[in-house]
Amino acid sequence: MFVLGLCGRSGSGKSTVASVFRRRGINGVDCDALTYEIYEAGSECLKALADSFGAEILKEDGSLDRQALAERAFATAEGTERLNFITHRFILEALWGKLEAFEARGDRLAFVDAPLLFEAGLETKVDAVVCVLAPDGENVRRVALRDGRSEDEVRARLEKQKSAEFLRANSHLCIWNGGSLQALERKAAKALLWALLRFRFPMSKLRFKEGL
């Protein structure tokens, strides 16, 4: 099975690209959704986080207080690294289980929607990487509107993510989201065709970096 890694900075339009893939019949794993699974009350991941960041990150019912965790984990670069180190192992275990299920039922192509694809080392585990990029100002505006955060808060969060330059240099295909929603959806469909051709003709010129 050919596995496509999909990544992008917050507010880039990556979720829109993922939805186009799904509408065209390609199954994918949303790594953000996996975090909800591994954060279930009583899970091994939650126990590890509480040991590292303190019992205060748990609510009275044993569930995760996401705001409390964010305040501790994102306050410093060291805290963010600790959070990623703990959660990535549990996310990877759940991810491989879902991909194995796709392959067992006969899927030939699947994708992994992973905002922290490079931070988790997934670029070495997938067959090709597609990143979605957008102007920094647009990223900030979209995330601030979506999450109800100030633009300064959003900028601080984006600074902790891989830069657009890094993603462009380390991805096989880059989708530029600088226009309309319809234009992005067309580019997403072309990216899927690119992946299908790459799967069928792995030794062709499609092995080189391209952009949409």
HELIX and SHEET records of a PDB file:
HELIX    1   1 LYS A   14  ARG A   23  1                                  10    
HELIX    2   2 CYS A   31  ILE A   38  1                                   8    
HELIX    3   3 GLU A   44  PHE A   53  1                                  10    
HELIX    4   4 ALA A   55  ILE A   57  5                                   3    
HELIX    5   5 ARG A   66  ALA A   73  1                                   8    
HELIX    6   6 ALA A   77  ALA A  104  1                                  28    
HELIX    7   7 LEU A  122  THR A  124  5                                   3    
HELIX    8   8 ASP A  136  ASP A  147  1                                  12    
HELIX    9   9 GLU A  151  GLU A  159  1                                   9    
HELIX   10  10 ALA A  164  ASN A  170  1                                   7    
HELIX   11  11 LEU A  181  ARG A  200  1                                  20    
HELIX   12  12 LYS A  205  ARG A  207  5                                   3    
SHEET    1   A 6 ASN A  27  ASP A  30  0                                        
SHEET    2   A 6 LEU A 109  ASP A 113  1                                        
SHEET    3   A 6 PHE A   2  GLY A   8  1                                        
SHEET    4   A 6 ALA A 128  LEU A 133  1                                        
SHEET    5   A 6 LEU A 173  TRP A 176  1                                        
SHEET    6   A 6 GLU A 210  GLY A 211  1                                        
END                                                                             
